[in-house]
Amino acid sequence: PAHLLPIGSPLLLAHGTADENVPIHYSDDLAKEAEIAGDSVTYLRFEGLDHMDVIDPTHSSWATIVEATDRLLEPR
């Protein structure tokens, strides 16, 4: 996605540090590159969580993701 920057909309990234499917540095790098390009970035970096934890609505991390999403959707 970095080649699409800047996208001109706020970004929300959620990534677990124990993700074995997608290395955490992908989101680390994208967050940095998006900010450099001028995009607003909310980056939720969850220590010890894996790939599926951050997309599981029954996982405790989900409430944090929903709260961050709600904040991004609030009228400015």
PyMOL commands that set and color helices and strands:
alter all, ss='L'
color gray80, all
select helices_A, chain A and resi 2-4+24-37+53-55+61-73
alter helices_A, ss='H'
color red, helices_A
select strands_A, chain A and resi 11-16+41-46
alter strands_A, ss='S'
color yellow, strands_A
deselect
rebuild
show_as cartoon
